[in-house]
């Protein structure tokens, strides 16, 4: 399963600047752990994280379903481009 594409498909519906959204899979020391980093403009990252992290936690929970089916631990991080 392409977790990065799935996460991108979810996040692209929530951001304003869709062209600046990028999801990268980062290398991990543990083969059962997968780290995905979402990059977007500061305003869009704020939207993806939400108040008190509610939106980010919802995205993580949604993405955990397929990862658990494949016995993978999924770590999702959010990073913004540039300055506030």
DRENPA-3360 file (N, C-alpha, C; in nm, 2 decimals, always signed):
BEGIN
1 = XXXXXXXX = +0.08/-0.12/+0.00/+0.00/+0.00/+0.00/+0.09/+0.12/+0.00 ~ +0.05/+0.22/-0.07/+0.12/+0.35/-0.08/+0.06/+0.45/+0.02 ~ +0.12/+0.45/+0.14/+0.07/+0.53/+0.25/+0.09/+0.68/+0.22 ~ +0.20/+0.72/+0.16/+0.22/+0.86/+0.13/+0.11/+0.91/+0.03 ~ +0.07/+0.83/-0.07/-0.03/+0.88/-0.16/-0.16/+0.88/-0.09 ~ -0.19/+0.79/+0.00/-0.32/+0.79/+0.07/-0.33/+0.91/+0.16 ~ -0.22/+0.94/+0.23/-0.22/+1.06/+0.32/-0.23/+1.19/+0.23 ~ -0.16/+1.19/+0.12/-0.17/+1.31/+0.03/-0.32/+1.33/-0.01;
9 = XXXXXXXX = -0.38/+1.22/-0.05/-0.52/+1.23/-0.10/-0.61/+1.28/+0.01 ~ -0.59/+1.25/+0.13/-0.67/+1.30/+0.25/-0.64/+1.45/+0.27 ~ -0.51/+1.48/+0.28/-0.47/+1.62/+0.31/-0.50/+1.72/+0.20 ~ -0.49/+1.68/+0.08/-0.51/+1.77/-0.03/-0.66/+1.83/-0.03 ~ -0.75/+1.76/+0.03/-0.89/+1.81/+0.04/-0.90/+1.91/+0.15 ~ -0.80/+1.93/+0.24/-0.81/+2.01/+0.36/-0.73/+2.14/+0.34 ~ -0.64/+2.15/+0.24/-0.56/+2.27/+0.23/-0.60/+2.36/+0.12 ~ -0.56/+2.49/+0.13/-0.60/+2.59/+0.02/-0.50/+2.58/-0.09;
17 = XXXXXXXX = -0.37/+2.58/-0.06/-0.26/+2.58/-0.16/-0.22/+2.44/-0.19 ~ -0.30/+2.37/-0.28/-0.28/+2.23/-0.31/-0.14/+2.20/-0.38 ~ -0.09/+2.30/-0.45/+0.03/+2.28/-0.52/+0.15/+2.28/-0.43 ~ +0.14/+2.33/-0.31/+0.25/+2.33/-0.22/+0.25/+2.22/-0.12 ~ +0.15/+2.13/-0.13/+0.14/+2.02/-0.04/+0.23/+1.90/-0.09 ~ +0.30/+1.85/+0.00/+0.39/+1.74/-0.03/+0.40/+1.64/+0.09 ~ +0.39/+1.51/+0.06/+0.40/+1.41/+0.16/+0.53/+1.32/+0.12 ~ +0.62/+1.31/+0.22/+0.74/+1.23/+0.19/+0.75/+1.12/+0.29;
25 = XXXXXXXX = +0.79/+1.01/+0.24/+0.82/+0.89/+0.33/+0.97/+0.90/+0.37 ~ +1.00/+0.90/+0.50/+1.13/+0.91/+0.55/+1.18/+0.77/+0.59 ~ +1.32/+0.75/+0.58/+1.37/+0.62/+0.62/+1.36/+0.60/+0.77 ~ +1.35/+0.47/+0.81/+1.34/+0.44/+0.95/+1.44/+0.33/+0.98 ~ +1.49/+0.32/+1.10/+1.58/+0.21/+1.14/+1.50/+0.08/+1.16 ~ +1.38/+0.09/+1.19/+1.29/-0.03/+1.21/+1.21/-0.05/+1.09 ~ +1.21/-0.17/+1.03/+1.13/-0.20/+0.91/+0.98/-0.20/+0.93 ~ +0.94/-0.21/+1.06/+0.80/-0.21/+1.09/+0.74/-0.07/+1.12;
33 = XXXXXXXX = +0.83/+0.03/+1.12/+0.79/+0.17/+1.14/+0.80/+0.25/+1.01 ~ +0.70/+0.32/+0.98/+0.70/+0.41/+0.86/+0.67/+0.55/+0.91 ~ +0.76/+0.64/+0.87/+0.75/+0.78/+0.90/+0.71/+0.86/+0.78 ~ +0.60/+0.94/+0.79/+0.56/+1.02/+0.68/+0.56/+1.17/+0.73 ~ +0.61/+1.26/+0.65/+0.62/+1.40/+0.68/+0.53/+1.48/+0.58 ~ +0.44/+1.56/+0.63/+0.36/+1.64/+0.55/+0.41/+1.78/+0.55 ~ +0.45/+1.83/+0.43/+0.50/+1.96/+0.41/+0.39/+2.05/+0.34 ~ +0.37/+2.17/+0.39/+0.27/+2.26/+0.33/+0.30/+2.40/+0.38;
41 = XXXXXXXX = +0.23/+2.50/+0.33/+0.24/+2.64/+0.38/+0.20/+2.64/+0.52 ~ +0.25/+2.75/+0.59/+0.22/+2.76/+0.74/+0.07/+2.76/+0.77 ~ -0.01/+2.83/+0.69/-0.15/+2.84/+0.71/-0.22/+2.70/+0.69 ~ -0.17/+2.63/+0.59/-0.23/+2.50/+0.57/-0.19/+2.40/+0.67 ~ -0.06/+2.41/+0.72/-0.02/+2.32/+0.83/-0.11/+2.34/+0.95 ~ -0.13/+2.47/+0.98/-0.22/+2.51/+1.10/-0.36/+2.44/+1.08 ~ -0.41/+2.45/+0.96/-0.54/+2.39/+0.93/-0.53/+2.24/+0.94 ~ -0.42/+2.17/+0.90/-0.41/+2.03/+0.91/-0.39/+1.98/+1.06;
49 = XXXXXXXX = -0.33/+2.06/+1.14/-0.31/+2.03/+1.28/-0.44/+2.06/+1.36 ~ -0.50/+2.17/+1.33/-0.63/+2.21/+1.40/-0.61/+2.25/+1.54 ~ -0.71/+2.29/+1.60/-0.71/+2.34/+1.74/-0.68/+2.22/+1.83 ~ -0.58/+2.24/+1.92/-0.54/+2.14/+2.01/-0.50/+2.01/+1.95 ~ -0.47/+2.01/+1.82/-0.42/+1.89/+1.75/-0.53/+1.80/+1.71 ~ -0.65/+1.84/+1.72/-0.77/+1.75/+1.69/-0.77/+1.70/+1.55 ~ -0.74/+1.79/+1.45/-0.74/+1.74/+1.31/-0.63/+1.64/+1.28 ~ -0.51/+1.68/+1.34/-0.39/+1.59/+1.32/-0.42/+1.45/+1.38;
57 = XXXXXXXX = -0.47/+1.45/+1.50/-0.50/+1.32/+1.56/-0.61/+1.24/+1.48 ~ -0.70/+1.31/+1.42/-0.80/+1.24/+1.34/-0.74/+1.18/+1.22 ~ -0.65/+1.26/+1.15/-0.58/+1.21/+1.04/-0.49/+1.09/+1.07 ~ -0.42/+1.10/+1.19/-0.34/+0.98/+1.23/-0.43/+0.86/+1.26 ~ -0.54/+0.88/+1.32/-0.63/+0.77/+1.35/-0.68/+0.70/+1.23 ~ -0.72/+0.79/+1.13/-0.77/+0.73/+1.00/-0.66/+0.66/+0.93 ~ -0.54/+0.71/+0.93/-0.43/+0.64/+0.86/-0.38/+0.51/+0.94 ~ -0.41/+0.50/+1.07/-0.37/+0.39/+1.14/-0.44/+0.26/+1.10;
65 = XXXXXXXX = -0.56/+0.27/+1.04/-0.64/+0.15/+1.01/-0.56/+0.07/+0.91 ~ -0.52/+0.12/+0.79/-0.45/+0.03/+0.70/-0.31/-0.01/+0.75 ~ -0.25/+0.08/+0.83/-0.12/+0.04/+0.88/-0.12/-0.07/+0.98 ~ -0.23/-0.08/+1.06/-0.24/-0.19/+1.15/-0.27/-0.32/+1.08 ~ -0.35/-0.31/+0.97/-0.38/-0.43/+0.89/-0.25/-0.49/+0.83 ~ -0.15/-0.41/+0.81/-0.02/-0.45/+0.75/+0.09/-0.46/+0.86 ~ +0.05/-0.46/+0.99/+0.15/-0.47/+1.10/+0.26/-0.37/+1.09 ~ +0.22/-0.24/+1.06/+0.32/-0.13/+1.05/+0.28/-0.03/+1.16;
73 = XXXXXXXX = +0.39/+0.03/+1.22/+0.36/+0.15/+1.30/+0.38/+0.27/+1.22 ~ +0.28/+0.36/+1.22/+0.29/+0.48/+1.13/+0.31/+0.60/+1.22 ~ +0.41/+0.68/+1.18/+0.44/+0.81/+1.25/+0.42/+0.92/+1.15 ~ +0.33/+1.01/+1.18/+0.30/+1.12/+1.09/+0.34/+1.25/+1.15 ~ +0.42/+1.33/+1.08/+0.47/+1.46/+1.13/+0.42/+1.57/+1.03 ~ +0.41/+1.69/+1.08/+0.36/+1.80/+1.00/+0.47/+1.91/+1.01 ~ +0.51/+1.96/+0.89/+0.62/+2.07/+0.88/+0.57/+2.17/+0.78 ~ +0.60/+2.30/+0.82/+0.56/+2.41/+0.73/+0.68/+2.46/+0.65;
81 = XXXX = +0.65/+2.51/+0.53/+0.75/+2.58/+0.45/+0.77/+2.72/+0.50 ~ +0.89/+2.76/+0.51/+0.91/+2.91/+0.53/+0.87/+2.96/+0.67 ~ +0.85/+3.09/+0.67/+0.82/+3.16/+0.79/+0.67/+3.17/+0.82 ~ +0.64/+3.21/+0.94/+0.50/+3.23/+0.98/+0.45/+3.35/+0.91;
% end
